[in-house]
């Protein structure tokens, strides 16, 4: 079976107003999604990623726009 090598191009990052807003929204929604998933993990899985229930609860309580 032949191997295919795909080269990726490093494009310059857009720095305009709408690009910054888009980036902010993407990051905010990703944080919200990740915190919702974190809130559904049990003790064993939290321990696997190095968190306890208190730290997970504090992280889940943050608003989506905060890092």
C-alpha positions in Angstrom: 0.0 0.0 0.0 1.6 3.4 -1.0 2.2 6.0 1.7 0.9 9.5 1.1 2.7 12.4 2.6 0.5 15.5 3.0 2.4 18.8 3.5 0.6 21.5 5.4 1.1 25.2 4.7 1.7 27.6 7.5 -0.6 30.5 6.6 -0.2 33.8 8.3 -2.7 34.4 11.0 -5.4 36.9 10.3 -5.3 39.8 12.6 -8.3 41.8 11.6 -11.2 42.6 13.9 -13.5 39.9 12.7 -10.7 37.3 12.8 -10.0 38.2 16.5 -13.7 38.0 17.3 -14.0 34.6 15.5 -10.9 33.3 17.3 -12.3 34.5 20.7 -15.7 32.8 20.0 -14.0 29.6 18.9 -11.9 29.5 22.1 -14.9 30.4 24.3 -17.1 27.6 22.9 -14.3 25.1 23.1 -13.8 26.0 26.8 -17.5 25.7 27.4 -17.6 22.3 25.7 -14.6 21.0 27.6 -15.9 22.2 31.0 -19.2 20.5 30.3 -17.4 17.3 29.5 -15.2 17.7 32.6 -18.4 18.0 34.8 -19.5 14.5 33.7 -16.3 12.7 34.6 -16.3 10.4 37.6 -13.7 10.2 40.4 -11.6 7.6 38.6 -11.3 9.6 35.4 -10.6 12.8 37.3 -7.8 11.1 39.1 -6.4 9.8 35.8 -6.0 13.4 34.6 -4.6 14.7 37.9 -7.7 16.5 39.2 -9.8 16.1 42.3 -13.5 16.8 42.5 -13.0 20.3 44.1 -10.7 21.4 41.3 -13.0 20.1 38.6 -16.0 21.8 40.2 -14.1 25.1 40.4 -13.1 24.8 36.7 -16.7 23.9 35.7 -18.0 27.0 37.6 -16.0 29.4 35.5 -17.8 31.4 32.8 -17.0 30.3 29.2 -15.1 33.5 28.5 -12.6 33.0 31.3 -9.4 31.0 30.8 
